[in-house]
Amino acid sequence: MNKVWLIDIDGTVCDDVPNETPELFVTAKPLEGALEKVKEMEKTGEIWFFTARTSEHAEATEAWLDKHGFPYKGVTYNKPRIKQGQEYHWVDNRPVASSFTPEGIKQLSLK
Protein backbone atom coordinates (compact mmCIF):
# COMPACT_ATOMS: atom_id res chain seq x y z
CA MET A 1 0.00 0.00 0.00
CA ASN A 2 1.34 3.42 -0.93
CA LYS A 3 1.01 5.61 2.15
CA VAL A 4 0.56 9.31 2.74
CA TRP A 5 2.30 10.13 6.01
CA LEU A 6 1.01 13.11 8.01
CA ILE A 7 3.74 13.92 10.52
CA ASP A 8 3.67 16.49 13.28
CA ILE A 9 6.83 18.60 13.67
CA ASP A 10 7.25 19.94 17.23
CA GLY A 11 7.93 17.17 19.73
CA THR A 12 7.78 14.56 16.96
CA VAL A 13 10.79 15.31 14.75
CA CYS A 14 12.34 18.21 16.69
CA ASP A 15 12.33 19.98 20.05
CA ASP A 16 8.80 20.82 21.17
CA VAL A 17 8.65 24.55 20.40
CA PRO A 18 5.35 26.33 21.19
CA ASN A 19 3.93 28.92 18.79
CA GLU A 20 4.41 31.56 21.49
CA THR A 21 8.19 31.37 20.92
CA PRO A 22 8.51 31.26 17.12
CA GLU A 23 12.03 32.69 17.27
CA LEU A 24 13.09 29.22 18.49
CA PHE A 25 11.80 27.43 15.38
CA VAL A 26 15.06 28.07 13.51
CA THR A 27 17.27 26.79 16.34
CA ALA A 28 15.22 23.70 17.27
CA LYS A 29 17.26 20.51 17.38
CA PRO A 30 16.10 17.44 15.45
CA LEU A 31 15.16 14.56 17.75
CA GLU A 32 17.57 11.65 17.71
CA GLY A 33 16.68 9.20 14.95
CA ALA A 34 13.91 11.37 13.49
CA LEU A 35 15.54 12.08 10.13
CA GLU A 36 16.40 8.44 9.58
CA LYS A 37 12.84 7.37 10.44
CA VAL A 38 11.27 9.93 8.08
CA LYS A 39 13.57 8.79 5.27
CA GLU A 40 12.52 5.19 6.00
CA MET A 41 8.86 6.25 5.89
CA GLU A 42 9.41 8.01 2.56
CA LYS A 43 10.24 4.63 1.00
CA THR A 44 6.61 3.62 1.59
CA GLY A 45 4.88 6.81 0.47
CA GLU A 46 4.63 10.61 0.53
CA ILE A 47 5.72 12.71 3.49
CA TRP A 48 3.49 15.61 4.53
CA PHE A 49 4.15 17.58 7.69
CA PHE A 50 0.96 18.55 9.53
CA THR A 51 1.62 21.17 12.18
CA ALA A 52 -0.04 23.59 14.57
CA ARG A 53 2.55 26.17 13.52
CA THR A 54 0.76 28.97 11.76
CA SER A 55 1.20 29.72 8.07
CA GLU A 56 3.05 32.93 8.96
CA HIS A 57 5.91 30.63 10.06
CA ALA A 58 6.03 28.73 6.76
CA GLU A 59 9.32 30.20 5.56
CA ALA A 60 11.18 29.45 8.81
CA THR A 61 9.60 25.99 9.09
CA GLU A 62 10.44 24.88 5.57
CA ALA A 63 13.94 26.36 5.80
CA TRP A 64 14.48 24.28 8.96
CA LEU A 65 13.19 21.09 7.30
CA ASP A 66 15.43 21.72 4.27
CA LYS A 67 18.48 22.58 6.40
CA HIS A 68 18.18 19.30 8.28
CA GLY A 69 17.49 17.22 5.15
CA PHE A 70 13.92 16.13 5.89
CA PRO A 71 12.17 14.93 2.73
CA TYR A 72 8.60 16.17 2.26
CA LYS A 73 5.98 16.79 -0.40
CA GLY A 74 4.36 19.64 1.54
CA VAL A 75 3.51 21.18 4.88
CA THR A 76 -0.01 21.81 6.15
CA TYR A 77 -0.17 24.58 8.73
CA ASN A 78 -2.71 25.69 11.36
CA LYS A 79 -3.55 22.26 12.76
CA PRO A 80 -5.90 22.88 15.70
CA ARG A 81 -3.96 23.08 18.96
CA ILE A 82 -5.23 20.84 21.71
CA LYS A 83 -4.93 21.22 25.45
CA GLN A 84 -3.56 18.78 27.99
CA GLY A 85 -6.04 15.92 28.35
CA GLN A 86 -7.54 16.35 24.88
CA GLU A 87 -7.00 13.96 21.96
CA TYR A 88 -7.11 14.32 18.21
CA HIS A 89 -9.66 12.07 16.48
CA TRP A 90 -9.71 11.77 12.72
CA VAL A 91 -12.90 10.74 10.90
CA ASP A 92 -12.63 10.05 7.19
CA ASN A 93 -14.23 8.06 4.38
CA ARG A 94 -10.80 6.63 3.55
CA PRO A 95 -8.60 4.21 5.52
CA VAL A 96 -6.78 5.95 8.38
CA ALA A 97 -4.05 4.67 10.69
CA SER A 98 -2.76 6.58 13.68
CA SER A 99 0.42 6.38 15.73
CA PHE A 100 1.01 8.03 19.10
CA THR A 101 4.72 8.69 19.64
CA PRO A 102 5.19 10.68 22.86
CA GLU A 103 8.97 10.24 22.72
CA GLY A 104 9.25 11.34 19.09
CA ILE A 105 9.02 9.53 15.79
CA LYS A 106 12.08 7.27 16.13
CA GLN A 107 10.09 4.71 18.16
CA LEU A 108 7.49 4.25 15.39
CA SER A 109 7.34 0.76 13.95
CA LEU A 110 6.56 0.70 10.23
CA LYS A 111 5.35 -2.90 10.29
C-alpha positions, -999 to 999 in steps of 0.1 A, spaced: 0 0 0 13 34 -9 10 56 22 6 93 27 23 101 60 10 131 80 37 139 105 37 165 133 68 186 137 73 199 172 79 172 197 78 146 170 108 153 147 123 182 167 123 200 201 88 208 212 86 246 204 54 263 212 39 289 188 44 316 215 82 314 209 85 313 171 120 327 173 131 292 185 118 274 154 151 281 135 173 268 163 152 237 173 173 205 174 161 174 154 152 146 178 176 116 177 167 92 149 139 114 135 155 121 101 164 84 96 128 74 104 113 99 81 136 88 53 125 52 60 89 62 59 94 80 26 102 46 10 66 36 16 49 68 5 46 106 5 57 127 35 35 156 45 42 176 77 10 185 95 16 212 122 0 236 146 26 262 135 8 290 118 12 297 81 30 329 90 59 306 101 60 287 68 93 302 56 112 294 88 96 260 91 104 249 56 139 264 58 145 243 90 132 211 73 154 217 43 185 226 64 182 193 83 175 172 52 139 161 59 122 149 27 86 162 23 60 168 -4 44 196 15 35 212 49 0 218 61 -2 246 87 -27 257 114 -36 223 128 -59 229 157 -40 231 190 -52 208 217 -49 212 254 -36 188 280 -60 159 284 -75 164 249 -70 140 220 -71 143 182 -97 121 165 -97 118 127 -129 107 109 -126 101 72 -142 81 44 -108 66 35 -86 42 55 -68 59 84 -41 47 107 -28 66 137 4 64 157 10 80 191 47 87 196 52 107 229 90 102 227 92 113 191 90 95 158 121 73 161 101 47 182 75 43 154 73 8 140 66 7 102 54 -29 103 
